[in-house]
Amino acid sequence: MVNLLTTKLTFDLADWIRDWFKCGDKNPSIDECVKFVERLLEDYKLSDSDKRIIESE
């Protein structure tokens, strides 16, 4: 399976996390990050490998 966490997607996630932090003064949970990425990718279900990459960001 091709890893869909492209550089653009990674930057989009980082921007979203920064915006989240500005609004709530805390970082989103891993689950909230995963949901954000899944919404961007529509019907793609993240693999365990994808989730580990998000967690390490």
N, C-alpha and C positions, 0 to 999 in steps of 0.2 A: 504494500500500500504506500502511495506517495504521501509524504508528510506535507500537509497543507498549511503549516505555519510559516508562511512566507515572511520576508522582511517587512513588507507593507502591513501585513496583518499584525506582526509583532509591534510595529510602530503604532498602529491603530489602538492596540490593546494598551500600550504604555501611555498614550495620550488619554485614553478613557480612564485609566487608573489615576493619572494626575488630576484630571477633572473631578473625579469622584472624591479624591483627597481634599481638594479645594472646597468642595461643598459640605463635606462631613467631617473633615479633620481626622480621618482615619482611612486606611486602605480597605478596599473591598475584600471579601473572603475569596478563597480559591473557587468555591462553587459559583460565586457571582461572576468571577472572571471567565470561568468555563461557559456559563450561560451567555455572556457577552459574545464570546468567540463563536459559539454555536449559532447565535442569531446572525452574526456576520456571514457565516457559511451556510445559512439556511438549513437544509436537511442533512448536512454532514454530521455524523456522530463522532465526537472526538475519541481517539484511541487513548489507551493508558499512556503511551509514549507522548502524545500531544499534551496530555494533562500534566505530565512531569515537566515538559518544557515550559508550560505556562507557570507552573509552581516555582520554577527556578528563575523566572524573570524578575 
